[in-house]
Amino acid sequence: MISGISIMNDNETDASTAFSRQSVIFDEIYSTNTIVNYKRTRVRQHVLQYLAPNSSILELNSGTGEDALFFAKNGHRVHATDISTGMQQVLRQKTEAYRDQISSEICSFTQLEQLQNQGPFDHIFSNFGGLNCTGELDKVLLSFNQLLKPGGKVTLVIIPGFCLWETLLIFKGKFKTAFRRFFSSKGRTAHIEGTYFKCFYYNTSFIINILSKLYKVLSVEGLCTIVPPSYIEGFAEKHPKAYQFLKNKEDKLKSHWPWKYMGDYFIISLEKK
């Protein structure tokens, strides 16, 4: 089923437009990218360790439904939400065979109190920096409590304010990219399919501080800390031995200081007290 339309602010409207335009080619662009697939595998392995059989999951910024399908195929129920009507349309088409396990709803993650499906859920999940599209992440985080069962868990994949690989691009003369996360308290402009919107960067400490009274931290991992970010196109294909070496190193060090704080993303999981 699909339900719900929520009122969005200007930045959310622009992000929705951008991703709706990209929805028809999104899977084609990213499905064959080796490092994107590595990232998905890492995130899914991380989430699975915290899911009991037949868990109910609220997914935020669900995109085209790749993760919703994965978790449904593993026996879980997913309520997949997004502000992009285009992404939701693709998701519904892809998940038709799993209608008993996957429901969908158009809703901004800044207005989760308007969800028609209030759960409560066993797990809240947001992948690949979707939550970086809001400057009100504190509001989003505090709205989770009413949607989670006691002992429920949250897993978020967030773009932080520092990425080692990105900063090293200064040596290639790519100064704008190398420093785009610095001095970005008011957000940086992102550009997708001819549409501009703001992207905001958050560190682990921000999330932990906001939720410290209500949640305990289960784990933090760096993602694309040693492995290059996926936007360095063709790295894994052009340098397979180097990619495998870096991948093995990251798999061993992903939860260690300082690597867990230096990635293109970090994965953080918390449990409701």
C-alpha positions as CSV (number, residue, x, y, z in Angstrom):
1,M,0.0,0.0,0.0
2,I,1.0,3.6,-0.4
3,S,-0.4,6.5,1.5
4,G,0.3,10.0,2.8
5,I,1.4,13.3,1.5
6,S,3.2,15.8,3.8
7,I,4.0,19.4,3.4
8,M,7.7,20.0,2.7
9,N,10.0,23.0,3.1
10,D,11.8,24.5,0.2
11,N,15.0,22.5,0.5
12,E,13.0,19.2,0.8
13,T,10.9,20.2,-2.2
14,D,14.1,20.8,-4.2
15,A,15.7,17.5,-3.0
16,S,12.4,15.7,-3.8
17,T,12.5,17.1,-7.4
18,A,16.1,16.2,-7.9
19,F,15.7,12.6,-6.8
20,S,12.4,12.2,-8.7
21,R,14.2,13.2,-11.8
22,Q,17.0,10.7,-11.1
23,S,14.7,7.9,-10.1
24,V,14.3,6.5,-13.6
25,I,18.1,6.1,-14.0
26,F,19.2,5.6,-10.4
27,D,19.5,1.9,-10.4
28,E,21.2,1.9,-13.8
29,I,23.8,4.4,-12.6
30,Y,24.7,2.6,-9.4
31,S,23.9,-1.1,-9.7
32,T,27.1,-2.0,-11.4
33,N,29.4,0.2,-9.3
34,T,31.6,-2.1,-7.3
35,I,32.2,0.3,-4.4
36,V,28.5,1.1,-4.2
37,N,27.8,-2.6,-3.9
38,Y,30.5,-2.9,-1.3
39,K,28.8,-0.1,0.7
40,R,25.4,-1.7,0.5
41,T,26.8,-5.0,1.7
42,R,28.6,-3.4,4.6
43,V,25.4,-1.5,5.7
44,R,23.2,-4.5,5.4
45,Q,25.6,-6.7,7.4
46,H,25.7,-4.1,10.1
47,V,21.9,-3.9,10.3
48,L,21.3,-7.7,10.2
49,Q,23.2,-8.2,13.4
50,Y,20.6,-6.2,15.2
51,L,17.4,-7.6,13.6
52,A,15.4,-10.4,15.3
53,P,13.5,-12.7,13.0
54,N,10.4,-11.1,11.4
55,S,11.3,-7.6,12.5
56,S,9.4,-4.5,11.5
57,I,11.5,-1.7,9.9
58,L,10.7,1.9,9.3
59,E,13.0,2.9,6.4
60,L,13.6,6.7,5.8
61,N,14.6,7.9,2.3
62,S,14.0,4.5,0.9
63,G,14.9,5.4,-2.7
64,T,14.1,2.8,-5.3
65,G,13.6,0.1,-2.7
66,E,16.9,-1.8,-3.0
67,D,17.3,-2.2,0.7
68,A,13.6,-2.7,1.4
69,L,13.7,-5.7,-1.0
70,F,16.8,-7.1,0.6
71,F,15.2,-7.0,4.1
72,A,11.9,-8.4,2.9
73,K,13.7,-11.3,1.2
74,N,15.3,-11.9,4.6
75,G,12.0,-12.3,6.3
76,H,11.4,-8.8,7.6
77,R,8.6,-6.3,7.1
78,V,9.5,-2.8,5.8
79,H,7.5,0.4,5.8
80,A,9.4,2.4,3.1
81,T,9.1,6.2,3.2
82,D,10.5,8.9,1.0
83,I,9.6,12.5,0.0
84,S,10.4,11.7,-3.7
85,T,7.3,10.7,-5.6
86,G,9.5,9.4,-8.4
87,M,11.5,7.1,-6.1
88,Q,8.3,5.8,-4.5
89,Q,6.9,5.0,-7.9
90,V,9.9,2.9,-8.9
91,L,9.9,1.3,-5.4
92,R,6.3,0.2,-5.8
93,Q,7.0,-1.3,-9.2
94,K,10.0,-3.2,-8.0
95,T,8.4,-4.5,-4.8
96,E,5.1,-5.6,-6.2
97,A,5.8,-9.3,-5.4
98,Y,6.4,-8.4,-1.8
99,R,3.3,-6.3,-1.1
100,D,2.6,-8.4,2.1
101,Q,6.0,-7.4,3.5
102,I,6.7,-3.9,2.0
103,S,4.4,-1.0,2.4
104,S,5.2,2.6,1.3
105,E,4.3,6.1,2.2
106,I,5.3,9.6,1.0
107,C,6.4,11.5,4.1
108,S,9.2,13.9,5.0
109,F,11.4,12.6,7.8
110,T,11.0,16.0,9.4
111,Q,7.3,15.3,9.8
112,L,7.2,11.7,11.0
113,E,4.4,12.6,13.4
114,Q,2.2,12.7,10.2
115,L,3.0,9.1,9.3
116,Q,-0.2,7.1,8.8
117,N,1.7,4.0,9.9
118,Q,3.0,4.9,13.4
119,G,4.3,1.4,14.1
120,P,5.7,1.0,16.6
121,F,8.7,-0.5,14.8
122,D,11.6,-2.7,15.9
123,H,14.1,-0.8,13.8
124,I,14.4,2.6,12.1
125,F,16.9,2.7,9.2
126,S,18.2,5.4,6.9
127,N,20.9,4.7,4.3
128,F,23.5,6.7,2.3
129,G,23.1,10.2,3.7
130,G,19.4,10.8,3.1
131,L,19.2,12.5,6.4
132,N,21.9,14.9,5.3
133,C,19.3,16.7,3.3
134,T,17.9,18.4,6.4
135,G,19.2,21.1,8.6
136,E,16.9,19.9,11.3
137,L,18.4,16.5,12.1
138,D,17.9,17.1,15.8
139,K,14.1,17.3,15.3
140,V,14.2,14.1,13.2
141,L,16.2,12.2,15.8
142,L,13.9,13.2,18.7
143,S,10.8,12.0,16.7
144,F,12.1,8.4,16.6
145,N,11.2,7.7,20.2
146,Q,7.4,7.5,19.7
147,L,7.9,5.2,16.6
148,L,10.1,2.6,18.3
149,K,9.2,-0.3,20.5
150,P,11.0,-0.5,23.9
151,G,14.4,-1.8,23.1
152,G,14.0,-0.8,19.5
153,K,17.1,0.1,17.4
154,V,18.1,2.8,15.0
155,T,20.7,2.5,12.2
156,L,21.7,5.7,10.3
157,V,24.3,6.1,7.5
158,I,25.4,9.7,7.6
159,I,27.8,11.9,5.7
160,P,30.2,13.4,8.2
161,G,32.1,16.7,8.2
162,F,35.5,15.1,7.4
163,C,36.5,12.5,4.9
164,L,40.1,11.4,4.6
165,W,39.9,10.5,0.9
166,E,38.1,13.7,0.0
167,T,40.6,15.9,1.8
168,L,43.5,14.2,-0.1
169,L,42.0,15.4,-3.3
170,I,43.8,18.7,-2.5
171,F,46.9,17.1,-4.0
172,K,45.1,16.7,-7.3
173,G,44.2,20.4,-7.3
174,K,40.5,19.7,-6.6
175,F,40.3,22.3,-3.8
176,K,36.5,22.8,-4.0
177,T,35.8,19.1,-3.5
178,A,38.6,18.7,-0.9
179,F,37.2,21.5,1.4
180,R,33.5,21.3,0.7
181,R,32.7,19.7,4.1
182,F,34.6,22.4,5.9
183,F,32.9,25.5,7.2
184,S,29.5,24.1,6.1
185,S,27.4,24.8,9.2
186,K,24.8,26.4,7.0
187,G,24.9,23.6,4.5
188,R,26.5,23.1,1.1
189,T,24.8,23.2,-2.2
190,A,24.3,19.8,-3.9
191,H,23.4,19.4,-7.6
192,I,21.5,16.5,-9.1
193,E,19.7,16.4,-12.4
194,G,19.7,20.2,-12.8
195,T,18.2,20.8,-9.4
196,Y,20.1,22.4,-6.5
197,F,19.5,21.8,-2.8
198,K,21.3,22.0,0.5
199,C,23.3,19.2,2.1
200,F,24.3,19.4,5.8
201,Y,27.1,17.4,7.4
202,Y,26.9,15.8,10.8
203,N,29.4,14.0,13.0
204,T,28.8,11.1,15.4
205,S,29.0,13.4,18.4
206,F,26.0,15.4,17.2
207,I,23.8,12.3,17.0
208,I,25.1,10.8,20.3
209,N,24.6,14.1,22.2
210,I,21.0,14.6,20.9
211,L,20.0,11.0,21.8
212,S,22.1,10.3,24.9
213,K,19.2,10.5,27.4
214,L,17.0,8.1,25.4
215,Y,19.4,5.7,23.6
216,K,22.7,3.9,24.1
217,V,25.2,3.6,21.4
218,L,25.7,0.0,20.0
219,S,28.4,0.6,17.4
220,V,30.0,3.1,15.0
221,E,31.7,2.1,11.8
222,G,33.5,4.2,9.1
223,L,32.4,3.5,5.6
224,C,34.7,4.3,2.7
225,T,37.4,5.3,5.1
226,I,40.2,3.2,3.5
227,V,38.3,2.1,0.4
228,P,37.9,5.2,-1.9
229,P,34.4,6.8,-2.1
230,S,32.3,5.5,-5.0
231,Y,32.4,8.9,-6.8
232,I,36.1,8.1,-7.6
233,E,34.7,6.3,-10.6
234,G,36.3,3.1,-11.9
235,F,38.8,2.7,-9.1
236,A,37.9,-0.9,-8.2
237,E,37.7,-1.9,-11.8
238,K,41.0,-0.2,-12.8
239,H,42.9,-1.3,-9.7
240,P,41.4,-4.6,-8.6
241,K,44.4,-5.7,-6.4
242,A,44.7,-2.3,-4.7
243,Y,40.9,-2.3,-4.2
244,Q,40.9,-5.7,-2.6
245,F,43.9,-4.8,-0.3
246,L,42.1,-1.6,0.8
247,K,38.8,-3.4,1.3
248,N,40.5,-6.0,3.5
249,K,42.1,-3.3,5.6
250,E,38.8,-1.4,6.0
251,D,36.9,-4.5,7.0
252,K,39.4,-5.0,9.8
253,L,39.7,-1.4,11.0
254,K,36.1,-0.1,10.3
255,S,35.2,0.1,14.0
256,H,38.6,1.3,15.3
257,W,39.8,4.9,16.1
258,P,40.5,7.0,14.1
259,W,39.2,5.2,11.0
260,K,35.6,5.0,12.1
261,Y,35.5,8.9,12.1
262,M,37.2,9.5,8.7
263,G,35.0,7.9,6.1
264,D,32.8,9.2,3.3
265,Y,30.0,8.0,5.6
266,F,29.7,6.5,9.1
267,I,27.2,3.9,10.2
268,I,25.8,4.4,13.7
269,S,23.4,2.1,15.6
270,L,21.7,2.9,18.8
271,E,19.2,1.1,21.1
272,K,16.2,2.7,22.9
273,K,16.7,2.6,26.6
